[in-house]
Amino acid sequence: MELYLDNIGLQTYKALASETRLEILKLLANSPATTSELAQTLSLSKAILSRHLKILEDAKLIHLSHNYSSSDNRKKVYSLKVDQIQIHFPNRIYLPFQKKTSEIRLGFFSDFSVKPTCGLAGPDSVIGDIDDPRSFVSNERINASLLWFAEGYVEYIIPNLLDESQKPELLELSLEMSSEFPVSNNNWPSDISFFINDIDIGTWTCPGNYSDVRGKYTPSWWSSDFSQYGLLKNLRVNRFDTAIDGHKISDIRLEDLHLTDSPFIKLRIGISPDAANSGGLTIFGSEFGNHNQNILLSVYYSE
């Protein structure tokens, strides 16, 4: 679930502004619970608890299920409706440099090595056969808007758009991704590694593979049981280190990438053979997921 700084997300902000409601969310994160169970654990009357639950329901953070069965009867239980919240601010961080951006369509990879589960999908249909690595050399792969694999990598060769007089100051990579699990699993961590010009710039652990709600741009023909959306991540390499969404992941600096040595930039994204969490990778393009974009690689520069 993603929130924006406008009136659409106001109910959610209000719902989170309560220690009691935060405690309810923590309890439901462990397991679904009935009103009586929550009231007893939190030492609250059912009347007071019901008001808190109504606020959380209106904010679409929890939902009530009527089909939970026990040995003696049916109970109504509350459970979480989301497993994370991202807050997007309306303006990006200001950088005092100019920028050149390359858009990378998912199917335009120059090299790959994948193992099932794996596959490609375009806006209208699956490309080739699911779990057949040969689909990754299909002529139709250039139309891919969704790409997934359990093991391996995809690699892209991107034109280096900088002129000789332009000095690189920061490299930014933006893409929507998740881990990969047969059908889907919201709790399935995966260590996703990034390489620029054959330099291992760092690894980020993706929490899961999401299908709790449909992706905003995911086409209607794609089953609701399968991966629906990912997390939009922004990786930046600057003069000091490499970070994802402001959290440092390595000591690799911009100068380590030797961007001025070649008219091309090589990008590899994948799962290292020795990854502690080998949970695969799913990349969402412009016609899948929650963000209407392909992979974007930007270089900020000065003259």
Residue pairs with C-beta under 8 A, 6 or more apart in sequence:
1 12
1 60
1 81
1 82
1 84
1 85
1 86
1 213
2 85
2 86
2 87
2 88
2 290
3 9
3 12
3 13
3 85
3 86
3 87
3 88
4 87
4 88
4 90
5 87
5 88
5 89
5 90
6 90
9 87
11 55
11 58
11 59
11 60
12 59
12 60
12 61
12 85
14 55
14 59
15 21
15 55
15 56
15 58
15 59
15 61
16 22
16 59
18 52
18 55
20 42
20 44
20 52
21 52
21 55
21 56
23 42
24 38
24 42
24 52
24 53
24 56
24 62
25 56
25 61
25 62
25 80
27 33
27 38
27 41
27 42
28 62
28 78
28 79
28 80
29 80
32 65
32 68
32 77
32 78
32 79
33 41
33 77
33 78
34 75
34 76
34 77
34 78
35 46
35 49
35 50
35 53
35 76
35 78
36 46
38 44
38 49
38 53
38 78
39 45
39 46
39 49
42 49
44 52
53 62
53 78
56 62
57 63
57 64
60 81
60 82
61 80
61 81
61 82
62 78
62 79
62 80
62 81
63 78
63 79
63 81
64 76
64 77
64 78
65 76
65 77
65 78
65 79
66 74
66 76
67 74
68 74
68 75
68 76
68 77
69 75
81 212
81 213
82 212
82 213
83 186
83 187
83 207
83 208
83 210
83 212
84 207
84 231
86 231
86 232
95 169
95 170
95 300
97 169
97 170
97 300
97 301
97 302
98 166
98 300
98 301
98 302
98 303
99 298
99 299
99 300
99 301
100 161
100 162
100 298
100 299
100 301
101 296
101 297
101 298
101 299
102 158
102 159
102 161
102 265
102 296
102 297
102 298
103 293
103 294
103 295
103 296
104 156
104 158
104 267
104 294
104 295
104 296
104 297
105 142
105 144
105 285
105 294
105 295
106 120
106 144
106 145
106 146
106 147
106 283
106 285
106 294
106 295
107 120
107 127
107 141
107 142
107 143
107 144
107 147
108 142
108 156
109 136
109 154
109 155
109 156
110 155
110 156
110 157
111 154
111 155
111 268
112 136
112 152
112 153
112 154
112 155
113 152
113 153
113 270
114 133
114 136
114 149
114 150
114 151
114 152
114 153
114 154
115 133
115 149
115 150
115 151
115 152
116 131
116 132
116 133
116 149
116 150
117 130
117 131
117 148
117 149
117 150
117 180
117 181
117 182
117 280
118 130
118 131
118 132
118 133
118 135
118 136
118 148
118 149
118 150
118 152
119 126
119 127
119 128
119 129
119 130
119 131
119 132
119 135
119 147
119 148
119 149
120 126
120 127
120 128
120 135
120 136
120 138
120 140
120 141
120 144
120 146
120 147
121 127
121 144
121 145
121 146
121 222
121 288
122 140
122 143
122 144
122 145
122 146
122 287
123 143
123 145
123 219
123 287
124 219
124 221
125 221
127 135
127 138
127 140
127 141
127 143
127 144
128 134
128 135
128 136
128 138
128 140
128 141
129 135
135 141
144 285
145 284
145 285
145 286
145 287
145 288
146 222
146 227
146 282
146 283
146 284
146 285
146 288
146 289
147 154
147 282
147 283
147 285
148 180
148 227
148 280
148 281
148 282
148 283
149 180
149 280
149 281
150 180
150 271
150 278
150 280
151 271
151 273
151 278
151 280
152 270
152 271
153 268
153 269
153 270
153 271
154 268
154 269
154 270
154 283
155 266
155 267
155 268
155 269
156 266
156 267
156 268
156 295
157 264
157 265
157 266
157 267
158 264
158 265
158 266
158 267
158 297
159 263
159 264
159 265
160 259
160 262
160 263
160 264
160 265
160 299
161 299
162 168
162 259
162 260
162 299
162 301
165 303
166 301
166 302
166 303
167 301
167 302
167 303
168 254
168 259
168 260
168 299
168 300
168 301
169 238
169 239
169 254
169 300
169 301
169 302
170 236
170 237
170 238
170 239
170 254
170 299
170 300
171 196
171 236
171 237
171 254
171 257
171 259
171 297
171 298
171 299
171 300
172 234
172 235
172 236
172 237
172 296
172 297
172 298
172 299
172 300
173 194
173 234
173 235
173 236
173 267
173 295
173 296
173 297
173 298
174 232
174 233
174 234
174 235
174 293
174 295
174 296
174 297
174 298
175 232
175 233
175 269
175 283
175 284
175 293
175 294
175 295
175 296
176 229
176 230
176 231
176 232
176 233
176 283
176 284
176 289
176 290
176 291
176 293
177 192
177 206
177 230
177 231
177 233
177 269
177 281
177 282
177 283
177 284
178 206
178 208
178 209
178 210
178 227
178 229
178 230
178 231
178 281
178 282
178 284
179 185
179 188
179 189
179 190
179 192
179 206
179 207
179 208
179 209
179 279
179 280
179 281
179 282
180 188
180 190
180 209
180 227
180 279
180 280
180 281
180 282
181 188
181 208
181 209
181 279
181 280
183 211
183 225
183 226
184 209
184 210
184 211
184 225
184 226
184 227
184 228
185 208
185 209
186 207
186 208
186 209
186 210
186 211
186 212
187 207
187 208
188 207
188 208
188 209
188 279
189 205
189 206
189 207
189 208
189 277
189 279
190 205
190 206
190 271
190 275
190 277
190 278
190 279
190 280
190 281
191 203
191 204
191 205
191 271
191 272
191 275
191 276
191 277
191 278
191 279
192 203
192 204
192 205
192 206
192 269
192 270
192 271
192 281
193 200
193 202
193 203
193 269
193 270
193 271
193 272
193 275
194 200
194 201
194 202
194 203
194 204
194 235
194 267
194 268
194 269
195 201
195 266
195 267
195 268
195 269
196 237
196 257
196 265
196 266
196 267
197 257
197 258
197 259
197 262
197 265
197 266
198 266
198 268
199 252
199 256
199 257
200 250
200 252
201 235
201 237
201 242
201 249
201 250
201 252
201 257
202 235
202 242
202 244
202 249
202 250
202 252
203 249
203 250
203 272
203 275
204 233
204 235
204 244
204 249
205 277
206 230
206 231
206 279
206 281
207 231
209 227
209 279
209 280
209 282
210 227
210 228
210 229
210 230
211 224
211 225
211 226
211 227
211 228
212 228
213 228
213 229
214 224
214 228
214 229
215 228
215 229
215 284
215 288
215 289
215 290
216 229
216 289
216 290
216 291
217 286
217 287
217 288
217 289
217 290
217 291
217 292
218 228
218 229
218 288
218 289
219 287
219 288
222 228
222 288
227 282
228 289
229 284
229 288
229 289
229 290
230 282
230 283
230 284
230 289
230 290
232 290
232 291
233 244
233 245
234 244
234 245
235 242
235 243
235 244
235 249
236 242
236 243
236 244
237 252
237 253
237 254
237 257
238 253
238 254
239 253
239 254
239 255
240 253
241 248
241 250
241 251
241 252
241 253
242 248
242 249
242 250
242 251
242 252
242 253
243 249
259 265
259 299
265 297
265 299
267 295
267 297
269 281
269 283
270 281
271 278
271 279
271 280
271 281
283 295
284 290
284 291
285 293
285 294
285 295
286 292
286 293
286 294
